[in-house]
Amino acid sequence: MIGHIDEQLKFAQFSKVSLIFKQMKNNKFILISVALAVLLVVIFQSAYVVKETEQVVITQFGKPVGEAKTEPGLKFKTPFIQKTNYFDKRYMEWDGDPNQVPTKDKKFIFVDTYARWQITDPLQFFKRMTNERGALTRLNDILDGETRDYIAAHDLEEAVRSQNRTPASSGATGEMISDSLDIISVGRQQLQDKILISANEKAKDLGIIILDFRFKRINYVKEVSAQVYERMKSERFRIADKFRSEGQGEASRINGEKERELKTIQSEAFRKAEEIKGKADAQAAAIYASAYNQTAASRELYGFLKSMETFETTFDTTTSVILSTDSELFKYMKSMK
């Protein structure tokens, strides 16, 4: 009986020891798992990737630490206390709102603009702008302000025209239109370039560069549109009148040349006809003279034929004539009788 109790005590002690070892083993596994999880979290918190299109600024408690990371690849930082701030390295778009702006000659126009910009110094950009939304707000102030200043300092024609029209490049119509257009020293392209330079001067401490600036659209207000359309109509009417007058002058010149050439041709034809007639008459007279000088019968025949020709050309069925008895024409009538 006592031996049986001793065996039960030994078994109980063995089971207790086994349970303790099993618990220790489980605790060790849990500790290892927790350690691995913490290690993974630390690794994920300390490692970050910079892509080709990105640049990164590291901040610690909200303040930038070190230089900006602009080269792509795997980077590391202090976990938990340092934060990554990503900025785009590519060209970015700024699209302004249409604004009503007065020109120097007191005419109001709607100006719609756009620009392209890029972050060139991400550390300075973060210090001044914090993020891209802040940069767009600052660009609104800069570009809209410069646009208003430069438009207000120039006339309407300088804002809407790019250059002076030249007859060589615009043809006859362009030459006539350019007669009524003022000569401009600054055009639309020059205004855009000046706004771009001035805006970059104001943005040079922001860590960005404005790459391009353009007027997307310039539209007239209602009152100015009416004035412009009336001026366009008057210009076109003037050009049409000039074309008509030039056409009439050209038509008169052509008609004059036609009449002169026609008279020249007619006179030349009349001269040639008279020459031909004169030659024919001379040849006929020569033939008649040759026939007349041959024999008495020939002379008589010649006289008769000439008399008949005279009758034929002089008289018709309605002609009445009085001849003397001594007339050369009458002698053939008497002989006929």
C-alpha positions in Angstrom: 0.0 0.0 0.0 2.8 2.3 1.0 4.7 1.5 -2.2 1.7 2.3 -4.3 1.4 5.7 -2.7 5.1 6.4 -3.3 4.6 5.6 -7.0 1.7 8.0 -7.2 3.7 10.7 -5.6 6.6 10.2 -8.0 4.2 10.3 -11.0 2.7 13.5 -9.7 6.1 15.1 -9.3 7.2 14.0 -12.8 4.0 15.4 -14.3 4.5 18.7 -12.5 8.1 18.9 -13.7 7.0 18.1 -17.3 4.4 20.8 -17.1 6.9 23.3 -15.9 9.3 22.4 -18.8 6.4 22.6 -21.3 5.4 26.0 -20.0 9.0 27.2 -20.2 9.2 25.9 -23.7 6.0 27.8 -24.7 7.2 31.0 -23.0 10.5 30.7 -24.9 8.6 30.3 -28.2 6.4 33.3 -27.4 9.5 35.4 -26.5 11.2 34.5 -29.7 8.1 35.3 -31.7 7.7 38.6 -30.0 11.3 39.4 -30.5 11.0 38.6 -34.2 7.9 40.7 -34.6 9.6 43.6 -32.9 12.7 43.1 -35.1 10.5 43.2 -38.2 8.7 46.3 -37.1 12.0 48.0 -36.4 13.3 47.0 -39.8 10.1 48.2 -41.6 10.3 51.5 -39.6 13.9 52.1 -40.4 14.1 51.1 -44.0 12.4 53.0 -46.9 12.7 53.1 -50.7 13.3 56.1 -52.8 11.9 55.7 -56.4 13.2 57.2 -59.6 10.4 59.8 -59.6 10.7 60.7 -55.9 12.9 62.6 -53.5 12.7 62.4 -49.7 13.2 64.7 -46.7 13.7 63.0 -43.3 12.2 64.8 -40.3 12.6 64.2 -36.6 9.9 65.6 -34.4 8.7 67.7 -37.3 12.2 69.2 -38.1 14.3 68.2 -41.2 17.3 66.1 -40.4 20.3 65.8 -42.8 20.2 66.3 -46.5 17.4 65.4 -48.9 17.6 62.0 -50.5 17.4 62.4 -54.2 19.1 59.2 -55.4 16.9 56.2 -55.9 17.4 53.0 -53.8 17.0 51.5 -50.3 17.6 53.9 -47.5 17.5 53.7 -43.7 16.4 56.0 -40.9 16.0 56.0 -37.1 12.8 54.0 -36.5 9.8 55.5 -34.7 11.3 59.0 -34.2 12.1 59.9 -37.8 9.5 60.3 -40.6 9.9 60.2 -44.4 8.4 63.1 -46.5 8.1 62.2 -50.2 8.1 64.8 -53.0 7.7 64.4 -56.7 10.8 64.9 -58.8 8.9 65.2 -62.1 7.4 68.3 -63.8 4.1 69.3 -62.2 1.2 71.3 -63.4 -0.2 74.6 -62.2 -3.5 75.7 -63.8 -4.6 79.2 -62.9 -8.2 80.5 -62.6 -9.5 82.9 -65.3 -9.3 86.4 -63.9 -10.6 89.7 -65.2 -7.7 92.0 -65.7 -7.5 95.7 -66.9 -5.0 96.7 -69.5 -3.0 99.9 -69.7 -5.6 101.4 -72.1 -8.4 100.7 -69.6 -9.9 97.7 -71.4 -10.9 94.6 -69.4 -10.0 91.1 -70.5 -10.3 87.6 -69.1 -6.9 85.9 -68.8 -6.6 82.2 -68.3 -3.0 80.9 -67.6 -1.1 77.7 -66.9 2.5 76.8 -65.9 4.8 73.9 -65.4 7.1 73.8 -62.3 9.5 71.4 -60.5 10.9 70.9 -57.0 14.7 71.5 -57.3 15.6 71.8 -53.6 13.3 69.4 -51.6 14.8 70.5 -48.2 14.2 74.2 -48.8 10.8 73.3 -50.3 9.8 71.5 -47.1 11.0 74.3 -44.9 9.0 76.9 -46.9 6.1 75.0 -48.3 5.7 71.7 -46.3 3.8 70.1 -49.2 2.6 70.5 -52.8 -0.7 72.0 -51.7 1.1 74.8 -50.1 3.3 75.3 -53.2 0.2 75.6 -55.4 -1.3 78.2 -53.1 2.0 80.2 -53.2 2.2 79.8 -57.0 -1.4 81.2 -57.3 -0.2 84.3 -55.5 2.9 84.8 -57.4 1.8 84.0 -61.0 -1.6 85.7 -60.7 0.0 88.8 -59.2 2.7 89.0 -61.9 0.1 88.4 -64.6 -2.0 91.3 -63.4 1.0 93.6 -63.0 2.3 93.0 -66.5 -1.1 93.0 -68.3 -1.9 96.3 -66.5 1.4 97.8 -67.7 0.7 97.1 -71.4 -2.0 97.9 -73.9 -4.5 95.4 -75.2 -2.8 94.9 -78.5 0.5 94.0 -76.8 -1.3 91.3 -74.8 -3.2 89.7 -77.7 -0.7 90.1 -80.6 2.6 88.2 -80.9 4.4 90.4 -83.4 4.0 93.1 -86.0 2.6 91.9 -89.3 5.0 92.2 -92.3 3.8 92.3 -95.9 6.2 89.6 -96.9 4.7 87.1 -94.5 1.1 88.1 -94.6 0.4 88.8 -98.3 -1.6 91.6 -99.8 -4.4 91.4 -97.3 -1.9 91.4 -94.4 -0.2 94.4 -95.8 -3.5 96.3 -95.9 -4.5 95.2 -92.4 -1.1 96.1 -91.1 -1.6 99.7 -92.4 -4.2 100.3 -89.7 -2.4 98.4 -86.8 -0.1 100.1 -84.4 3.5 99.0 -84.2 4.1 97.1 -80.9 7.4 96.7 -79.2 6.3 94.0 -76.8 4.1 91.1 -77.8 2.3 88.2 -76.2 5.4 86.0 -76.2 7.5 88.7 -74.6 4.9 89.3 -71.9 4.9 85.5 -71.1 8.7 85.5 -70.9 8.8 88.5 -68.6 6.2 87.0 -66.3 8.2 83.8 -66.1 11.4 85.6 -65.2 9.8 87.8 -62.6 7.9 84.8 -61.0 11.1 82.8 -60.8 12.8 85.7 -59.0 10.1 85.6 -56.4 10.1 81.8 -56.1 13.9 81.3 -56.0 13.9 80.8 -52.2 11.1 78.3 -52.2 13.1 75.4 -53.6 11.2 75.3 -56.9 11.7 76.5 -60.4 8.9 77.6 -62.8 9.8 75.9 -66.1 7.2 77.4 -68.4 4.4 79.9 -68.3 1.7 80.5 -71.0 -1.5 82.3 -71.6 -4.0 79.6 -72.1 -6.7 81.9 -73.3 -7.4 85.6 -73.5 -11.0 86.7 -74.0 -12.6 90.1 -74.2 -15.3 91.2 -71.9 -18.6 92.0 -73.6 -18.0 95.8 -74.1 -14.5 95.2 -75.5 -15.7 92.4 -77.8 -18.3 94.7 -79.4 -15.6 97.3 -80.0 -13.2 94.7 -81.5 -15.9 93.3 -83.8 -16.8 96.7 -85.0 -13.2 97.5 -85.7 -12.8 94.2 -87.5 -15.8 94.9 -89.7 -14.6 98.4 -90.5 -11.2 97.0 -91.5 -12.7 94.3 -93.7 -15.0 96.9 -95.3 -12.0 99.1 -96.0 -10.1 96.2 -97.5 -13.1 95.3 -99.6 -13.4 98.9 -100.9 -9.7 99.0 -101.7 -10.0 95.7 -103.6 -13.0 97.0 -105.5 -11.2 100.3 -106.4 -8.1 98.4 -107.4 -10.3 96.0 -109.5 -12.0 98.9 -111.2 -8.8 100.6 -112.0 -7.3 97.3 -113.3 -10.5 96.8 -115.4 -10.2 100.3 -116.9 -6.6 99.7 -117.7 -7.4 96.4 -119.4 -10.3 97.9 -121.3 -8.0 100.8 -122.4 -5.3 98.4 -123.6 -8.0 96.3 -125.4 -9.3 99.4 -127.2 -5.8 100.5 -128.1 -4.9 97.1 -129.4 -8.2 96.8 -131.3 -7.6 100.1 -133.0 -4.1 99.1 -133.8 -5.2 95.8 -135.3 -8.0 97.5 -137.3 -5.7 100.2 -138.6 -3.2 97.6 -139.6 -5.9 95.5 -141.3 -7.2 98.6 -143.1 -3.8 99.5 -144.3 -3.1 96.0 -145.6 -6.5 95.9 -147.3 -5.9 99.3 -149.0 -2.5 98.0 -150.1 -4.1 94.9 -151.6 -6.8 96.9 -153.3 -4.2 99.4 -154.6 -2.1 96.5 -156.0 -5.2 94.9 -157.5 -6.3 98.2 -159.1 -2.9 98.8 -160.5 -2.8 95.3 -162.0 -6.3 95.7 -163.4 -5.4 99.1 -164.9 -2.2 97.6 -166.4 -4.3 94.8 -167.9 -6.9 97.3 -169.2 -4.1 99.5 -170.6 -2.4 96.6 -172.3 -5.7 95.5 -173.8 -6.5 99.0 -174.9 -3.2 99.6 -176.7 -3.5 96.5 -178.8 -6.2 96.9 -181.7 -9.2 99.1 -182.5 -11.5 96.3 -181.7 -9.9 95.7 -178.4 -10.2 99.4 -177.6 -13.8 99.3 -178.6 -14.4 96.3 -176.4 -12.6 97.9 -173.5 -14.7 101.0 -173.8 -17.9 99.0 -174.0 -17.0 96.9 -170.9 -16.1 100.0 -168.9 -19.4 101.6 -169.9 -21.3 98.5 -168.8 -19.5 98.5 -165.5 -20.4 102.1 -165.1 -24.0 101.3 -165.8 -24.0 98.4 -163.4 -22.5 100.4 -160.5 -24.5 103.6 -161.2 -28.0 102.6 -162.2 -30.6 100.3 -160.8 -34.3 99.7 -161.5 -35.3 102.8 -159.7 -32.7 105.2 -161.2 -33.8 108.0 -163.5 -31.1 109.8 -165.4 -30.9 112.5 -168.1 -28.1 112.1 -170.7 -27.2 114.4 -173.5 -27.0 113.0 -177.0 -23.2 113.6 -177.0 -22.6 111.5 -173.9 -20.2 108.6 -174.2 -22.6 106.4 -172.3 -25.5 107.3 -174.6 -23.7 106.3 -177.8 -24.0 102.6 -176.9 -27.7 103.0 -176.3 -28.1 104.6 -179.7 -26.1 101.8 -181.3 -28.3 99.3 -179.5 -31.3 101.1 -180.9 
